[in-house]
Amino acid sequence: QVQLAESGGGLVQAGGSMRLSCAASESAFSSYAMGWFRQVPGKAREFVAAVSWTGGSTYYADSVKGRFVISRNNGKNTVYLQMNSLKPEDTANYYCAADRFGSSRLHEDATYDYWGQGTQVTVFS
């Protein structure tokens, strides 16, 4: 079973940038599509971004398109989320997730087989 560990969260002022990382425990990571989701207490988990196993295809929620960039380094078993022009409404717990089977429905959390524990991002104005 793949273990996923997020890092890079914290406090940032609105307009600033932050990069999240998600490290996977095994090299099978390179064959998995990966996604980032976020969740605020009392609300459903929300899709943020996803990347195909090759890194050649990326997908974004409308709310982050043009501000966030997802990428991966299969040699390091790591996926990244570069977040720019952050807004207070980006405040959430951010989770990475792995999809073993290459689903086309990467915006749906039910697609994913493995999840990290999450890292908190707080954007203050």
HULINKA-V998137 format. One record per backbone hydrogen bond with DSSP energy under -0.5 kcal/mol. CO is the residue of the C=O (numbers start at 1). NH is the residue of the N-H. Records with the same first field share a line. If there is no record, write none. Layout:
CO = NH + NH
//
This chain:
3 = 25
4 = 117
5 = 23
7 = 21
10 = 122
12 = 124
13 = 16
15 = 85
16 = 86
18 = 20 + 83
20 = 81
21 = 7
22 = 79
23 = 5
26 = 29
27 = 30
28 = 31
29 = 32
33 = 99
34 = 51
35 = 97
36 = 48 + 49
37 = 95
38 = 46
39 = 93
40 = 43
46 = 38
48 = 61
49 = 36
50 = 59
51 = 34
52 = 55
57 = 52
59 = 50
61 = 64 + 65
64 = 67 + 68
67 = 84
69 = 82
71 = 80
73 = 76 + 78
77 = 24
78 = 73
79 = 22
80 = 71
81 = 20 + 83
82 = 69 + 84
83 = 18
86 = 15
87 = 90
88 = 91
92 = 94 + 121
93 = 39
94 = 119
95 = 37
96 = 116
97 = 35
98 = 100 + 113 + 114
99 = 33
104 = 106
105 = 108
108 = 111
109 = 112
114 = 98
119 = 94
120 = 10
121 = 92
122 = 12 + 124
124 = 14
//
